[in-house]
């Protein structure tokens, strides 16, 4: 039959349309974040699709991702922001990759690479406005700004971005939002007083759809590009469509008696005689072990909850008397318009976020692309 045992189907046209919808919404430059293998959708295809949809720039976490995009021929402006001491920035500068720093030691390493390559580094400065994650603290920001101003005066760097990241943008009325905006404005004011006039960007996906006051000179969405609502609701409200469908083929069906223990630990037992269907994917493929007895799938024309524990390579469904046979399709999640669960339903069932689900699914799933956006 040559039908995949299990596959992740990615709709490139949906990704492009999502990028276009967000770009139109904000009416200003958009940095499309394609880190983490395009949030599980594929780094290079996702990058090409968002650019086809009108994204102005790409964002990734680590230099390996940036250099992979350049190796694939993606020439759009590109920022990488997560670095450890001892990073070799020379290949990034040679490939015209913009880099971010959040400490003076990081700036010093970028300056060393600029001197070694003879290239001016295009630099973004990151200030911590309240996430307490990456970013220079308010106390350290003046020193970083002063050092960057000296490096810019020497022609070693050009500061092209001033940025931060929000902690509670998915709760649009949370008081931390106003506090972060105030701190960001103060940090930008200090940088500009030192002669650093980079593009300001603060808004992630949630802020892009819900907080216009945070849009500044550019927005920086990630998960919304892939059609998932960063606020945890219906993405269609924001003009978005989920791009990922996860499905597998039934490997085996069997009839069992009422009370038969199902899967490890016998955490599930049918109340009546029933048919079980074996689905050949498990936690080694990114299906959370916690999905047992909790997460829904579409099988035999109805949504059914996984029966018993998810195993490394497989899980079981109780399909009752439905006409389900080996080879039939089971859909874990998708856009939802075919009756299948959505990634948001899985997230709600597992008390997690859809970000985790789409970025972790993989393993022995094959990935297939549909649509033509960004195709080469």
Secondary structure, DSSP 8 states (H G I E B T S, - for coil): ----SEEEEEEHHHHHHHHHHHHHHHTSEEEEE-HHHHHTT-HHHHHHHHHHTT--EEEESSHHHHHHHHHTT--S-EEE----TT---HHHHHTT-EEEE-SHHHHHHHHHHHHHHT--EEEEEEB-SSS-SSSB-HHHHHHHHHHHHHHHHTTSEEEEEEE---SSTTSTT-HHHHHHHHHHHHHHHHHHHTT---EEE---HHHHHH-GGG-TTEE--SGGGGT--TTSS-GGGGT----EEEEEEEEEEEEE-TT-EESGGG-EE-SSSEEEEEES--GGGT--GGGTTT-EEEETTEEEEEES---SS-EEEEEET----TT-EEEEE-SSTTS---HHHHHHHHTS-HHHHHHH--TT-EEEEES-TT--
